[in-house]
């Protein structure tokens, strides 16, 4: 009789765990954005940048890209991600800064760029993050999702060589 109670208890615990996991996964904090034909993401600068030689012990290096809304609707920027933990990205719109984004996690942050206005995407790379074995050529990517129907994902590429 005790074995039967243990089996039922195990079944109930398993069911609660599965239902809980489904609930957590379905309640993602990723914002639900509708695409717009009238929001137009335009990158003023090239979407790639080469830092050249980056000193291993020289501290963080940064590059800022400008994203302009050339449309008549608000341009939404969201789901900012980097390709490596050594790289962070931050967006600034009308003087308001976003949190720092990295490689992991999903953020509920939503940036709104009014028509004719600009956002600044700053990418920060830490050349010492991977330790002394991290010297050599690097390529890092930053992606930003948009509600621009014709340009739903912006990708920025950064390269360089970490040297001692």
NUSEZA-707298 format. One line per field, with one value per atom (N, C-alpha, C, O, CB): x, y, z; residue in one letter; residue number from 1. Coordinates in steps of 0.05 Angstrom, whole numbers, always signed. Atoms other than C-alpha are relative to their C-alpha. Glycine has a CB too. Example, Ala and Ser with C-alpha at 12.3 -4.5 7.8 and 13.67 -1.06 7.14 Angstrom:
residues 2
x c(+18|+246|+18|+39|-20|-16|+273|-15|-5|+9)
y c(-24|-90|+24|+24|+1|-24|-21|+22|+44|+9)
z c(+0|+156|+0|+13|+25|-1|+143|+14|+18|-29)
res c(A|A|A|A|A|S|S|S|S|S)
n c(1|1|1|1|1|2|2|2|2|2)
This chain:
residues 164
x c(+16|+0|+17|+10|-19|-17|+57|+13|+17|+22|-12|+88|-19|-11|+8|+20|+23|-2|-4|-27|+1|+21|+24|+22|-2|-25|+93|-2|+6|+25|+3|+78|-20|-14|-10|+20|+16|+13|+9|-25|-13|+56|+21|+22|+14|-20|+112|-13|-4|+18|+15|+61|-10|-8|-24|+11|+29|+23|+19|-14|-23|+97|+9|+15|+23|-9|+117|-20|-12|+2|+20|+51|+2|-1|-28|-3|+60|+24|+23|+2|-25|+131|-5|+3|+23|+5|+108|-18|-13|-12|+19|+49|+15|+11|-24|-15|+95|+19|+22|+15|-19|+147|-15|-5|+16|+15|+94|-9|-8|-25|+9|+68|+23|+20|-11|-23|+137|+9|+15|+24|-9|+157|-20|-12|+5|+20|+91|-3|-15|-26|+3|+95|+27|+37|-8|-25|+157|-2|-24|+9|+1|+175|+7|+9|+20|-6|+191|-25|-47|+6|+23|+147|-12|+2|+9|+15|+94|-2|-16|-28|-1|+106|-13|-7|+29|+12|+65|+17|+26|-29|-16|+103|-14|-39|+7|+12|+92|+14|+38|+3|-11|+101|+9|+24|-20|-6|+108|+22|+27|-24|-23|+165|+24|+24|-3|-22|+231|+27|+35|+0|-26|+297|+21|+24|+5|-22|+355|+25|+26|-7|-26|+427|+17|+24|+15|-15|+464|+29|+40|+0|-28|+533|+0|-21|+14|-1|+557|-6|-2|+29|+7|+535|+23|+19|-24|-24|+605|+22|+23|+10|-22|+666|+24|+20|-9|-25|+739|+15|+24|+17|-16|+773|+30|+45|-6|-29|+841|+11|-1|+14|-13|+889|-13|-15|+30|+12|+857|+19|+24|-29|-18|+904|-15|-36|+12|+12|+889|-5|-27|+18|+2|+901|-9|-6|+26|+6|+876|-28|-35|+4|+27|+805|-20|-14|+0|+23|+738|+3|+14|-26|+1|+730|-30|-45|+17|+28|+665|-2|+17|-12|+7|+632|-30|-46|+6|+28|+567|-11|+2|-4|+14|+520|-26|-37|-7|+25|+461|-21|-16|+6|+23|+393|-21|-30|-11|+20|+344|-26|-27|+11|+27|+269|-7|-14|-21|+7|+256|-29|-38|+17|+28|+183|-18|-9|-8|+21|+118|-12|-28|-21|+9|+103|+24|+47|-12|-21|+142|+15|+3|-12|-17|+200|+5|+15|+27|-5|+204|+26|+30|-24|-25|+271|-3|-11|+26|+3|+272|+18|+30|-29|-15|+306|+29|+39|-14|-28|+377|+17|+15|+8|-17|+428|+28|+32|-12|-27|+503|+8|-5|+20|-8|+541|+19|+26|+13|-19|+587|-3|-11|+29|+2|+588|+20|+16|+4|-20|+648|-9|+4|+26|+10|+605|-27|-45|-3|+25|+549|-10|+6|+3|+11|+502|-21|-35|-13|+19|+461|-12|+2|+13|+13|+410|-8|-18|-25|+9|+397|-19|-12|+25|+20|+335|-9|-19|-25|+8|+321|+11|-4|-30|-13|+370|-6|+6|-9|+6|+340|+16|+15|-30|-16|+387|-14|-27|+27|+11|+366|+19|+40|-3|-19|+395|+21|+18|-15|-20|+458|-9|-19|+27|+9|+442|+25|+46|-17|-22|+486|-10|-29|+12|+5|+484|-24|-38|+24|+20|+436|-25|-25|+11|+25|+364|-17|-8|+7|+19|+303|-9|-15|-25|+7|+286|-28|-35|+21|+26|+218|+4|-16|-19|-5|+252|-9|-6|+31|+10|+221|+8|+0|-31|-7|+252|-17|-22|+30|+17|+208|+14|+19|-27|-13|+240|-22|-33|+23|+21|+191|+9|+33|-6|-7|+188|+21|+18|-25|-21|+250|+21|+40|-13|-20|+288|+19|+16|-15|-22|+349|+3|-3|+26|-9|+372|+30|+40|-16|-29|+444|+5|-2|+17|-6|+467|+30|+47|-7|-28|+532|+8|-5|+6|-10|+571|+26|+44|+5|-23|+622|+13|+0|-8|-15|+675|+22|+37|+13|-20|+719|+22|+17|-12|-21|+785|+12|+25|+22|-12|+806|-20|-12|+10|+21|+741|+9|+3|-25|-7|+769|+27|+37|-1|-26|+836|+22|+16|+0|-23|+905|-3|+9|+25|+4|+883|-19|-22|-10|+19|+833|+12|-2|-20|-13|+885|-4|-6|+30|+4|+878|-24|-36|-3|+22|+825|-27|-32|+0|+27|+754|-21|-15|-3|+23|+687|-24|-30|-5|+23|+626|-24|-21|+6|+24|+554|-19|-20|-14|+22|+497|-24|-23|+7|+25|+426|-21|-22|-10|+22|+366|-24|-24|+7|+25|+295|-15|-13|-17|+16|+250|-28|-33|+14|+26|+178|-2|-24|-21|-1|+200|-5|+11|+28|+8|+164|+21|+25|-26|-20|+219|+28|+47|+1|-27|+278|-4|+2|+16|+8|+257|+23|+19|-18|-24|+328|+24|+31|+6|-25|+388|+23|+21|+0|-23|+455|+25|+30|+4|-25|+520|+23|+22|-2|-24|+588|+24|+29|+5|-24|+650|+23|+21|-5|-23|+719|+24|+23|+6|-25|+789|+19|+13|-5|-20|+851|+9|+20|+24|-9|+864|+30|+38|-16|-29|+940|+9|-3|+14|-12|+984|+20|+32|+14)
y c(-24|+0|+25|+45|+0|-23|+48|+6|+29|-4|-3|+35|+15|+32|-27|-12|+56|+30|+47|-14|-29|+122|+15|+38|+2|-13|+137|+5|+26|-17|-3|+125|+23|+39|-27|-22|+171|+27|+46|-5|-25|+224|+9|+32|-3|-6|+220|+10|+29|-25|-8|+226|+29|+45|-19|-27|+288|+21|+42|+1|-18|+321|+5|+28|-10|-2|+307|+18|+35|-27|-15|+336|+30|+47|-10|-28|+400|+13|+36|+1|-11|+409|+6|+26|-20|-4|+400|+24|+40|-25|-23|+449|+26|+46|-4|-24|+499|+8|+32|-5|-6|+494|+11|+30|-25|-10|+504|+29|+46|-18|-27|+566|+20|+41|+0|-18|+596|+5|+28|-11|-4|+584|+15|+29|-27|-14|+611|+29|+44|-14|-28|+675|+15|+28|+1|-13|+700|+31|+42|-7|-29|+773|+14|+39|+9|-11|+783|+17|+6|-22|-16|+842|-10|-19|+29|+7|+827|+25|+44|-13|-24|+877|-6|-27|+9|+3|+886|+15|+37|+11|-12|+900|+24|+24|-21|-24|+967|+6|+5|+24|-8|+988|+29|+38|-3|-29|+1061|+6|+30|+15|-4|+1051|-9|-32|-15|+7|+1052|+4|+26|+16|+0|+1033|+6|-9|-26|-7|+1067|+3|+19|+27|-3|+1058|+20|+17|-28|-22|+1122|-8|-2|+25|+10|+1091|-27|-40|-1|+28|+1027|-18|-10|-7|+18|+967|-18|-37|-17|+15|+940|+20|+43|-19|-18|+968|-18|-39|+17|+15|+945|+17|+39|-6|-14|+966|-1|+15|-12|+3|+945|-16|-35|+27|+13|+924|+11|+35|+5|-6|+923|-10|-34|-12|+9|+922|-17|-10|+25|+18|+863|+13|+10|-25|-13|+904|+29|+44|-2|-28|+970|+9|+32|+6|-7|+968|-4|-13|+29|+4|+968|+18|+40|+6|-16|+992|+2|-16|-12|-5|+1021|+9|+20|+21|-10|+1036|+7|-9|-20|-8|+1074|+2|+14|+27|-1|+1064|+17|+18|-29|-16|+1110|-14|-22|+28|+12|+1082|+23|+33|-25|-21|+1133|-12|-31|+21|+7|+1126|+18|+42|+1|-16|+1150|-3|+6|-8|+5|+1129|+20|+39|-28|-18|+1162|-12|+1|+6|+13|+1111|-2|+0|-28|+5|+1099|-25|-46|-1|+23|+1052|-13|+0|+8|+15|+999|-16|-30|-19|+16|+969|-18|-9|+19|+19|+906|-24|-27|-8|+25|+839|+5|-8|-19|-6|+867|-22|-29|+28|+23|+811|+3|+15|-27|+1|+803|-29|-47|+14|+28|+742|-12|-35|+0|+10|+735|+15|+38|+3|-13|+749|+22|+39|-21|-22|+794|+26|+46|-9|-24|+843|+7|-10|-6|-11|+887|+21|+32|+12|-21|+934|+16|+5|-12|-17|+993|+19|+28|+17|-18|+1036|+25|+25|-14|-26|+1110|+13|+16|+18|-13|+1144|+26|+24|-19|-25|+1218|+4|+13|+2|-4|+1218|-22|-22|+25|+22|+1155|-25|-33|-6|+23|+1096|-26|-27|+2|+27|+1023|-14|-4|-17|+17|+970|-11|-9|-23|+12|+936|-28|-44|-2|+25|+876|-17|-7|+3|+19|+814|-23|-20|-10|+24|+745|-16|-28|-17|+17|+713|+15|+39|-14|-11|+724|+14|+21|+19|-14|+756|+24|+21|-19|-24|+827|+10|+6|+22|-12|+861|+29|+43|-2|-28|+927|+6|-11|+7|-8|+964|+30|+47|-3|-27|+1026|+11|-2|+2|-12|+1074|+25|+44|+8|-22|+1120|+15|+3|-10|-15|+1174|+5|+5|+27|-6|+1191|+23|+43|+7|-20|+1230|+2|+17|+27|-1|+1217|-24|-41|-1|+21|+1173|-14|-4|+14|+16|+1119|-4|-6|-27|+6|+1107|-27|-31|+23|+27|+1035|+0|+2|-22|+1|+1032|-29|-42|+19|+27|+967|+2|+17|-15|-1|+954|-28|-48|+8|+25|+900|+0|+19|-5|+3|+875|-20|-44|-11|+17|+849|-20|-39|+16|+17|+817|-21|-38|+16|+18|+778|-30|-45|+4|+28|+712|-8|-30|-7|+5|+718|+0|+7|-27|-2|+714|-18|-12|-8|+17|+657|+13|+2|-27|-13|+705|+20|+36|+14|-18|+743|-11|-35|+4|+8|+742|+14|+31|-30|-13|+761|-6|-28|-8|+3|+772|+10|+29|+14|-10|+780|-3|-25|-16|+0|+799|+12|+30|+16|-9|+811|+11|+1|-22|-10|+852|+1|+11|+28|-1|+842|+16|+15|-28|-16|+888|-6|-1|+31|+4|+869|+26|+43|-22|-24|+923|-7|-30|+19|+4|+932|+9|+10|+15|-8|+955|-25|-44|+13|+23|+906|-8|-32|+5|+6|+911|-4|-11|+22|+2|+909|-8|+8|+28|+9|+868|-7|-9|-23|+6|+852|+16|+13|-30|-14|+898|-16|-24|+30|+15|+863|+18|+28|-27|-16|+900|-19|-36|+23|+17|+867|+16|+37|-14|-14|+887|-20|-43|+10|+16|+860|+14|+38|-8|-11|+870|-22|-46|+18|+19|+836|+7|+29|-2|-5|+830|-7|-29|-18|+3|+839|+5|+21|+18|-4|+836|+23|+31|-25)
z c(+0|+0|+0|-13|+24|-1|+15|-27|-35|+21|+26|-53|-19|-35|-12|+17|-87|+7|-12|+4|-8|-46|-11|-20|+30|+10|-66|-30|-40|+7|+29|-140|-6|-24|-13|+5|-137|+7|-8|+17|-8|-100|-21|-28|+27|+21|-152|-25|-38|-6|+24|-208|+3|-15|-5|-5|-176|-1|-12|+27|+0|-165|-28|-36|+18|+28|-237|-16|-31|-13|+14|-262|+7|-10|+7|-8|-221|-12|-21|+31|+12|-247|-30|-40|+3|+29|-320|-4|-22|-12|+3|-312|+7|-8|+19|-7|-278|-22|-28|+26|+22|-333|-24|-37|-8|+22|-386|+5|-13|-6|-7|-349|-3|-14|+29|+0|-341|-29|-36|+16|+28|-414|-17|-35|-12|+16|-441|+8|-7|+1|-10|-400|-5|+13|+29|+7|-436|+3|-2|-28|-2|-423|-26|-27|+22|+26|-497|-9|-10|-21|+8|-520|-26|-44|-2|+25|-572|-17|-9|+6|+17|-628|-27|-39|-4|+27|-691|-20|-15|+0|+22|-755|-11|-12|-22|+12|-787|-26|-29|+19|+26|-859|+1|-17|-22|-1|-836|+21|+25|+6|-17|-786|-16|-25|+28|+17|-822|+14|+20|-26|-13|-789|-21|-40|+15|+19|-824|+16|+35|-15|-14|-801|-14|-38|+1|+12|-813|-5|-27|+19|+3|-802|-13|-15|+28|+9|-834|+24|+47|-12|-21|-794|+8|+23|-8|-8|-787|+8|-1|-22|-10|-751|+8|+19|+24|-7|-743|+20|+13|-25|-21|-678|-6|+5|+27|+5|-707|+24|+34|-3|-23|-651|+26|+29|+0|-26|-582|+22|+23|+3|-22|-522|+20|+30|+14|-19|-477|+27|+39|+3|-26|-414|-2|+17|+15|+4|-443|+8|+5|-28|-9|-415|-22|-44|+9|+18|-449|-25|-24|+14|+25|-521|-8|-3|-23|+7|-549|-29|-41|+19|+26|-615|+1|+11|-23|+0|-624|-28|-46|+14|+26|-683|+4|+25|-10|-1|-700|-17|-40|-10|+14|-719|-2|+19|+14|+3|-748|-10|-25|-21|+9|-757|-23|-19|+23|+23|-828|-8|-29|-24|+6|-825|+14|+27|+8|-12|-802|+25|+38|-21|-25|-746|+19|+11|-6|-20|-682|-7|-13|+28|+4|-692|+27|+45|-14|-25|-638|-2|-22|+7|-2|-618|+24|+45|+2|-21|-576|-5|-26|+4|+2|-563|-9|-28|-20|+6|-564|+11|+35|+12|-9|-560|-12|-33|-9|+10|-567|-4|+6|+21|+6|-592|+20|+18|-27|-19|-532|+27|+27|-10|-26|-457|+4|+22|+22|-2|-468|-12|-10|-14|+14|-506|+12|+16|-31|-10|-479|-20|-35|+29|+17|-516|+16|+34|-25|-14|-492|-22|-40|+23|+19|-530|+15|+37|-12|-12|-517|-20|-44|+6|+17|-544|+15|+38|-6|-11|-530|+29|+46|+0|-26|-471|+20|+42|+12|-19|-438|-9|-32|+0|+6|-433|+9|+29|+14|-6|-435|+20|+26|-26|-15|-389|-19|-44|+15|+17|-414|-8|+9|+16|+10|-457|-7|-14|-26|+5|-466|-18|-33|+25|+16|-496|+11|-5|-1|-12|-447|+7|+11|+25|-11|-427|-20|-42|+22|+17|-456|+17|+41|-8|-14|-437|-9|-33|-5|+8|-436|-8|-14|+24|+7|-453|-29|-47|+2|+27|-512|-3|+13|-2|+6|-542|-22|-42|-8|+20|-581|-11|+3|+13|+14|-632|-16|-35|-19|+15|-656|-29|-34|+14|+27|-730|-2|+11|-16|+3|-752|+21|+18|-2|-22|-688|-2|-19|+28|+2|-674|+27|+48|-8|-23|-626|-4|-26|+2|+1|-608|+13|+36|+14|-10|-600|+6|-12|-21|-8|-560|+6|+23|+24|-4|-562|+16|+9|-27|-17|-507|+0|+6|+29|+1|-514|+22|+24|-28|-20|-457|-10|-11|+27|+12|-487|+20|+12|-12|-21|-420|+9|+26|+23|-10|-410|-2|+17|-16|+4|-437|+11|+7|-30|-11|-402|-21|-44|+14|+19|-434|-24|-45|+15|+23|-480|-20|-42|+8|+18|-512|-19|-32|+16|+19|-553|-29|-33|+7|+28|-629|-12|+0|-2|+14|-679|+13|+23|-29|-11|-655|-20|-35|+28|+14|-689|+18|+28|-27|-18|-648|-15|-32|+26|+13|-669|+21|+44|-17|-17|-639|-18|-41|+12|+15|-663|+15|+40|-7|-11|-652|-17|-42|+0|+14|-671|-2|+16|+14|+5|-700|-9|-17|-20|+11|-720|-29|-40|+17|+28|-789|-17|-17|-7|+15|-834|-21|-26|-14|+20|-887|+11|-4|-20|-12|-838|+30|+48|-2|-27|-777|+19|+43|-2|-17|-752|-11|-34|+1|+7|-752|+12|+36|+11|-10|-745|-3|-25|-14|+0|-727|+5|+23|+22|-2|-736|+8|-3|-28|-11|-697|-1|+7|+29|+2|-710|+12|+18|-29|-10|-684|+7|+3|+26|-9|-657|+27|+31|-20|-28|-583|+1|-6|+20|-1|-572|+28|+43|-20|-27|-510|-2|+18|+10)
res c(X|X|X|X|X|X|X|X|X|X|X|X|X|X|X|X|X|X|X|X|X|X|X|X|X|X|X|X|X|X|X|X|X|X|X|X|X|X|X|X|X|X|X|X|X|X|X|X|X|X|X|X|X|X|X|X|X|X|X|X|X|X|X|X|X|X|X|X|X|X|X|X|X|X|X|X|X|X|X|X|X|X|X|X|X|X|X|X|X|X|X|X|X|X|X|X|X|X|X|X|X|X|X|X|X|X|X|X|X|X|X|X|X|X|X|X|X|X|X|X|X|X|X|X|X|X|X|X|X|X|X|X|X|X|X|X|X|X|X|X|X|X|X|X|X|X|X|X|X|X|X|X|X|X|X|X|X|X|X|X|X|X|X|X|X|X|X|X|X|X|X|X|X|X|X|X|X|X|X|X|X|X|X|X|X|X|X|X|X|X|X|X|X|X|X|X|X|X|X|X|X|X|X|X|X|X|X|X|X|X|X|X|X|X|X|X|X|X|X|X|X|X|X|X|X|X|X|X|X|X|X|X|X|X|X|X|X|X|X|X|X|X|X|X|X|X|X|X|X|X|X|X|X|X|X|X|X|X|X|X|X|X|X|X|X|X|X|X|X|X|X|X|X|X|X|X|X|X|X|X|X|X|X|X|X|X|X|X|X|X|X|X|X|X|X|X|X|X|X|X|X|X|X|X|X|X|X|X|X|X|X|X|X|X|X|X|X|X|X|X|X|X|X|X|X|X|X|X|X|X|X|X|X|X|X|X|X|X|X|X|X|X|X|X|X|X|X|X|X|X|X|X|X|X|X|X|X|X|X|X|X|X|X|X|X|X|X|X|X|X|X|X|X|X|X|X|X|X|X|X|X|X|X|X|X|X|X|X|X|X|X|X|X|X|X|X|X|X|X|X|X|X|X|X|X|X|X|X|X|X|X|X|X|X|X|X|X|X|X|X|X|X|X|X|X|X|X|X|X|X|X|X|X|X|X|X|X|X|X|X|X|X|X|X|X|X|X|X|X|X|X|X|X|X|X|X|X|X|X|X|X|X|X|X|X|X|X|X|X|X|X|X|X|X|X|X|X|X|X|X|X|X|X|X|X|X|X|X|X|X|X|X|X|X|X|X|X|X|X|X|X|X|X|X|X|X|X|X|X|X|X|X|X|X|X|X|X|X|X|X|X|X|X|X|X|X|X|X|X|X|X|X|X|X|X|X|X|X|X|X|X|X|X|X|X|X|X|X|X|X|X|X|X|X|X|X|X|X|X|X|X|X|X|X|X|X|X|X|X|X|X|X|X|X|X|X|X|X|X|X|X|X|X|X|X|X|X|X|X|X|X|X|X|X|X|X|X|X|X|X|X|X|X|X|X|X|X|X|X|X|X|X|X|X|X|X|X|X|X|X|X|X|X|X|X|X|X|X|X|X|X|X|X|X|X|X|X|X|X|X|X|X|X|X|X|X|X|X|X|X|X|X|X|X|X|X|X|X|X|X|X|X|X|X|X|X|X|X|X|X|X|X|X|X|X|X|X|X|X|X|X|X|X|X|X|X|X|X|X|X|X|X|X|X|X|X|X|X|X|X|X|X|X|X|X|X|X|X|X|X|X|X|X|X|X|X|X|X|X|X|X|X|X|X|X|X|X|X|X|X|X|X|X|X|X|X|X|X|X|X|X|X|X|X|X|X|X|X|X|X|X|X|X|X|X|X|X|X|X|X|X|X|X|X|X|X|X|X|X|X|X|X|X|X|X|X|X|X|X|X|X|X|X|X|X|X|X|X|X|X|X|X|X|X|X|X|X|X|X|X|X|X|X|X|X|X|X|X|X|X|X|X|X|X|X|X|X|X|X|X)
n c(1|1|1|1|1|2|2|2|2|2|3|3|3|3|3|4|4|4|4|4|5|5|5|5|5|6|6|6|6|6|7|7|7|7|7|8|8|8|8|8|9|9|9|9|9|10|10|10|10|10|11|11|11|11|11|12|12|12|12|12|13|13|13|13|13|14|14|14|14|14|15|15|15|15|15|16|16|16|16|16|17|17|17|17|17|18|18|18|18|18|19|19|19|19|19|20|20|20|20|20|21|21|21|21|21|22|22|22|22|22|23|23|23|23|23|24|24|24|24|24|25|25|25|25|25|26|26|26|26|26|27|27|27|27|27|28|28|28|28|28|29|29|29|29|29|30|30|30|30|30|31|31|31|31|31|32|32|32|32|32|33|33|33|33|33|34|34|34|34|34|35|35|35|35|35|36|36|36|36|36|37|37|37|37|37|38|38|38|38|38|39|39|39|39|39|40|40|40|40|40|41|41|41|41|41|42|42|42|42|42|43|43|43|43|43|44|44|44|44|44|45|45|45|45|45|46|46|46|46|46|47|47|47|47|47|48|48|48|48|48|49|49|49|49|49|50|50|50|50|50|51|51|51|51|51|52|52|52|52|52|53|53|53|53|53|54|54|54|54|54|55|55|55|55|55|56|56|56|56|56|57|57|57|57|57|58|58|58|58|58|59|59|59|59|59|60|60|60|60|60|61|61|61|61|61|62|62|62|62|62|63|63|63|63|63|64|64|64|64|64|65|65|65|65|65|66|66|66|66|66|67|67|67|67|67|68|68|68|68|68|69|69|69|69|69|70|70|70|70|70|71|71|71|71|71|72|72|72|72|72|73|73|73|73|73|74|74|74|74|74|75|75|75|75|75|76|76|76|76|76|77|77|77|77|77|78|78|78|78|78|79|79|79|79|79|80|80|80|80|80|81|81|81|81|81|82|82|82|82|82|83|83|83|83|83|84|84|84|84|84|85|85|85|85|85|86|86|86|86|86|87|87|87|87|87|88|88|88|88|88|89|89|89|89|89|90|90|90|90|90|91|91|91|91|91|92|92|92|92|92|93|93|93|93|93|94|94|94|94|94|95|95|95|95|95|96|96|96|96|96|97|97|97|97|97|98|98|98|98|98|99|99|99|99|99|100|100|100|100|100|101|101|101|101|101|102|102|102|102|102|103|103|103|103|103|104|104|104|104|104|105|105|105|105|105|106|106|106|106|106|107|107|107|107|107|108|108|108|108|108|109|109|109|109|109|110|110|110|110|110|111|111|111|111|111|112|112|112|112|112|113|113|113|113|113|114|114|114|114|114|115|115|115|115|115|116|116|116|116|116|117|117|117|117|117|118|118|118|118|118|119|119|119|119|119|120|120|120|120|120|121|121|121|121|121|122|122|122|122|122|123|123|123|123|123|124|124|124|124|124|125|125|125|125|125|126|126|126|126|126|127|127|127|127|127|128|128|128|128|128|129|129|129|129|129|130|130|130|130|130|131|131|131|131|131|132|132|132|132|132|133|133|133|133|133|134|134|134|134|134|135|135|135|135|135|136|136|136|136|136|137|137|137|137|137|138|138|138|138|138|139|139|139|139|139|140|140|140|140|140|141|141|141|141|141|142|142|142|142|142|143|143|143|143|143|144|144|144|144|144|145|145|145|145|145|146|146|146|146|146|147|147|147|147|147|148|148|148|148|148|149|149|149|149|149|150|150|150|150|150|151|151|151|151|151|152|152|152|152|152|153|153|153|153|153|154|154|154|154|154|155|155|155|155|155|156|156|156|156|156|157|157|157|157|157|158|158|158|158|158|159|159|159|159|159|160|160|160|160|160|161|161|161|161|161|162|162|162|162|162|163|163|163|163|163|164|164|164|164|164)
